[in-house]
Amino acid sequence: MSDTSKKFKTILLILIVLTFGTVISIFIGFRILSKNPDVLIDTIKSNATLSIENLHQTATRDGKQEWTLDAKSAHLIQSQAGSQSILENLSIVFYLENKNNAHLTADRGVLENNTSNFTATGKVVLMNPDYSLQTEELRYNHQDRILYSIQPADISGEFLHFRAEKITFNLHTRQAHLEGKVEGTIRGKIQL
């Protein structure tokens, strides 16, 4: 084997080891942050452009209130992709046309300030007079007024309980779409 071939193999082996080590480091770092969100929040606080306690924000469209957000704290992060508000202990009221407003609470959230889309995480609960929805992550598309979960979620009401892998709820039509291993119970008299 030539000297050049041995050097090439050595360099290639070093690059493979470094790549493998980097992937493992990123994976371990992600696991640590996902199991301890307080570390992530502390990191965000130190990099925030602006921090606000007791945030209150209202989104309107065509003169109508669409939702109101309250959060214990918000940390504004600016980047080339746009600005985000990292929220803690949030509560949102979605205003519906029939006045049966939906109330969301969550441990944490991220508001995309340019689009008003957001993701709520932690113990997420969405309630209105007819039902409650519980999940670990719920996303909101402001343009279409759609709430959706790509995490398993439970919907409960007086006469029903459903669990699904994915749930989409349209705030305009007040219709829910459940996908993936849907299980449920409907109680009471049903006439077909």
C-alpha positions in Angstrom: 0.0 0.0 0.0 1.4 3.4 -0.9 2.1 6.2 1.5 -0.6 8.4 -0.1 -3.2 5.7 0.2 -2.5 5.3 4.0 -2.7 9.0 4.5 -6.0 9.2 2.6 -7.5 6.3 4.7 -6.3 7.9 7.9 -7.8 11.3 7.0 -11.1 9.5 6.0 -11.2 7.6 9.3 -10.6 10.8 11.3 -13.4 12.6 9.3 -15.8 9.6 10.0 -15.0 9.6 13.7 -15.4 13.4 13.9 -18.8 13.3 12.1 -20.0 10.4 14.3 -18.9 12.3 17.4 -20.7 15.5 16.3 -23.9 13.6 15.6 -23.8 12.0 19.0 -23.1 15.3 20.7 -26.0 17.0 19.0 -28.3 14.1 19.9 -27.2 14.1 23.6 -27.6 17.9 23.7 -31.1 17.7 22.2 -32.1 14.9 24.7 -30.9 17.0 27.6 -32.8 20.1 26.4 -36.0 18.2 25.7 -36.0 16.6 29.2 -35.2 19.9 30.9 -37.0 22.8 29.2 -35.8 25.2 32.0 -32.2 25.0 30.5 -33.6 25.9 27.1 -35.6 28.8 28.5 -32.6 30.2 30.4 -30.5 30.0 27.2 -33.3 31.8 25.3 -33.6 34.5 28.0 -29.9 35.3 27.6 -30.2 35.7 23.8 -33.5 37.6 23.8 -33.7 41.0 22.2 -36.5 42.0 24.5 -38.1 40.3 27.6 -41.6 41.2 28.8 -43.5 40.0 31.9 -47.3 39.7 31.9 -47.7 40.0 28.1 -51.2 40.8 26.8 -51.7 40.8 23.0 -54.8 40.8 20.8 -55.0 39.7 17.1 -57.7 41.4 14.9 -58.7 40.9 11.3 -61.2 43.2 9.5 -62.0 45.0 12.8 -62.9 41.7 14.6 -60.9 40.2 17.5 -59.7 36.8 16.6 -57.8 35.9 19.7 -56.3 37.4 22.9 -53.1 36.1 24.4 -51.8 36.4 27.9 -48.5 35.1 29.1 -46.5 35.2 32.3 -43.4 36.1 30.3 -42.4 36.6 26.7 -38.9 36.8 25.2 -38.5 38.3 21.7 -35.9 36.6 19.5 -34.9 38.3 16.3 -33.3 36.3 13.4 -33.0 36.5 9.7 -36.0 34.2 9.4 -38.2 36.6 11.4 -39.1 37.3 14.9 -40.5 34.9 17.5 -41.9 35.4 21.0 -41.0 32.6 23.4 -43.9 32.4 25.9 -44.2 30.9 29.3 -47.5 30.0 31.1 -49.8 31.2 28.3 -53.5 31.5 28.0 -55.4 32.3 24.8 -59.0 33.1 24.1 -60.2 32.3 20.6 -63.3 34.4 19.7 -65.9 32.4 17.8 -68.9 33.8 16.0 -71.4 31.9 18.2 -69.8 33.4 21.3 -68.8 30.0 22.6 -65.2 31.1 22.8 -62.4 28.5 23.1 -59.9 28.9 25.9 -56.4 27.5 25.6 -53.8 27.1 28.3 -50.2 25.8 28.0 -46.9 25.7 29.8 -44.9 27.2 26.9 -45.4 28.5 23.4 -43.7 30.1 20.4 -45.5 32.9 18.6 -44.3 33.7 15.1 -44.7 37.5 15.2 -44.8 38.0 11.4 -47.6 35.5 10.8 -49.4 35.2 14.2 -49.0 31.4 13.9 -48.0 29.7 17.1 -47.1 26.4 18.8 -48.2 25.7 22.3 -46.4 23.0 24.2 -46.4 21.3 27.6 -49.7 20.5 29.2 -52.0 22.0 26.5 -55.7 22.2 27.2 -58.3 23.8 24.9 -61.8 24.2 26.3 -65.1 25.6 25.3 -68.6 25.0 26.8 -69.1 21.8 24.8 -65.7 20.0 24.9 -62.1 19.9 26.1 -59.0 18.9 24.1 -55.8 17.8 25.8 -52.4 17.2 24.2 -48.7 17.9 24.6 -48.4 20.2 21.5 -51.0 22.2 19.6 -50.3 24.4 16.6 -52.3 27.3 15.3 -52.4 28.6 11.6 -53.7 32.2 11.9 -54.4 32.7 8.2 -56.9 29.7 8.1 -57.9 29.8 11.8 -57.0 26.1 12.2 -55.7 24.4 15.3 -54.0 21.1 14.8 -52.0 18.6 16.8 -49.5 16.2 15.4 -49.2 14.6 18.8 -51.8 12.2 20.3 -54.7 14.2 21.7 -57.9 13.5 23.6 -61.3 15.3 23.1 -63.9 14.9 25.8 -67.4 16.2 26.1 -70.5 15.4 28.1 -71.5 12.5 25.9 -68.2 11.7 24.1 -64.5 10.9 24.4 -62.1 10.4 21.5 -58.4 9.8 21.3 -56.5 10.2 18.0 -52.9 10.5 16.8 -53.7 13.8 15.0 -56.5 16.3 15.4 -57.4 19.3 13.3 -60.0 21.8 14.5 -61.3 24.6 12.2 -62.4 27.6 14.2 -64.6 28.9 11.3 -66.6 25.8 10.8 -66.2 24.4 14.3 -65.5 21.0 12.8 -62.8 18.6 14.1 -61.0 16.0 11.9 -59.4 13.1 13.7 -56.7 10.9 12.1 -54.6 7.9 12.9 -55.7 5.2 15.4 -58.9 7.0 16.4 -60.6 5.4 19.4 -63.7 6.8 21.0 -66.9 6.4 23.0 -70.3 8.1 22.5 -72.7 7.8 25.4 -76.5 8.4 25.3 -79.3 7.6 23.0 -78.5 7.9 19.3 -81.1 7.7 16.6 -80.0 6.8 13.2 
